């Protein structure tokens, strides 16, 4: 019979070593995961700080017009600014005044970690939409040491190169987009893009031969719904809108033009077209009614309307001041 007592200690030792290695591996994984989370949180905090500082720049720029911007005469550089429990350095400077562009560089410091964020932005001089005062032309992240003044030309050149590359690739990208839009399957699109990984074929890619869904075409048939006639709309508006106050005088009241030096306009309707002119201080007018702020009257056999500010009748003393003229009203 084999004596098994000699195997007990090696087995216990092996199990202990295995558990120790497993524990060490688990601790390392947890530590790595924690470091990744800390790095992600730190980066997010740095980005929040930079974004908030850039918003402050735009707020200060909004207070004045471009010609009086706060960084017009020289770059504005501030260091050691505190925000959200960390610090940052900021530089705001003109880039190309002819195109209204300027740069904002923000270097954040959180503990021993530094990040540099760079915005190139364009001011909109003729703002039809007041919610958009600037347009971001470029945003990127660069090594923190490029914040220094001596590195200005270096970081600006990096941004220029990135923008020029985007411009150079625009036509090519449009051509590629147009080309792959005609492909029936995702596999055909991958072939056109030469994007198959090394050592892979279309058979290794799921649904590579499946036809792409057809684009939906909106209906183009003419609507059969009954259209509302303009006359019906006008009739409805007439019922909804209160008409001008009107009053008829029976018998007509004697009236007099109170203008001095200028003729009084006789119009075909209140604030309507001019059909005649009444000389200053003309009496013998027959005022037959009132519509809103206009007297309806008869002058030399012509019926028209003149403003109550210039007509005197019994019981009414005119103001003799020029009334405000609504937009679009024919000039006197």
C-alpha positions, 0 to 999 in steps of 0.5 A: 500500500502506497503511503500518501502522507508524503504528498500532503505537504506539497499539495498544501504548499501548491494550493497556497502558492496558487491562491497567493498568485490569484490574489496578487493578480486580482489586486493588480487588476483592481489597481489597474481598473482603479487607475483607469477610472482615476485617469478618466475622471481626471481628464473629464475634470480637466476638460470641464475646467477648460470648457468653463474657462472658454465660456468665460472668454466668450462671455467677456467678448460678448460685452463689447464689439469685436473692434473693442475686444479685450485682447485686441492690443496684446495677448491676454495671459493669466496663470494660476487661476483656480476652478473646481479645486484645480488650477489652469493657465489661459492665453487668449490672442488674435490669430487672423484679424481679417477673418475674425479668428482668435485662439484660446489655449487653456492648460489645466493642472490637477495634482501632477497631471497637466492637459492643454486644450486649444480652441481656434474660433471665429467671431461672427461680425454680422449676427443675425442669430444672437445665440451664436456669437462665435463659431469653433473652427478647431478644437484639439489637445496638445502636450502641455509644454506647448502652452509656453509663449516660445512655443506659439508658432509651433502649436499654431503650425500644428493647428494650421496643418490639421486644418489644411489636411482637412481641406485637402481631404474634403474633395476626396472624402466626398468622392469616397462617400459618393462612391460607397453610397452606390454599393449594394452591400457592406462587403462591396463598400469595404472593397471600395475602401480597401478596408478589409483587415489583413488576413481577412476575407468577406466571408469572415465578416457578418452580413457582408453580403446582405443587401443594404436597406433601400432608402425610403422615398417620401410620397410625391402624389398630389394631395386630394385634400380640399384646399381652403379658398382665400375668400373664405379665409378673408371672410373668417378674419372679417368675423374674428377681427373687430372692425374700426369704430364707425359713426354716422352724422345725420345731418352732416356737421360743418367742418374746417381744416386747421392746418397752417402752411400745409395742405390736408390729405384727403384719402380714399380710406383711413390711411389709404391713398391720397385722392385730393388735398384740402388747403389750409384753413378751408371751411365749409367741409361736410363731415358725415361720419367718423371711422377710427381716427378719421373723419369721413367728409365731403370736399368739392363733391369728393368723399374721403377721409382726413385725420381728426387731428386736423379737422374742427367740428362742433364739439371737437377741438383738434390736437393739430399735431402730426399723428404717427403714420403706420408702416407702408402708408403712402406719404403725404 
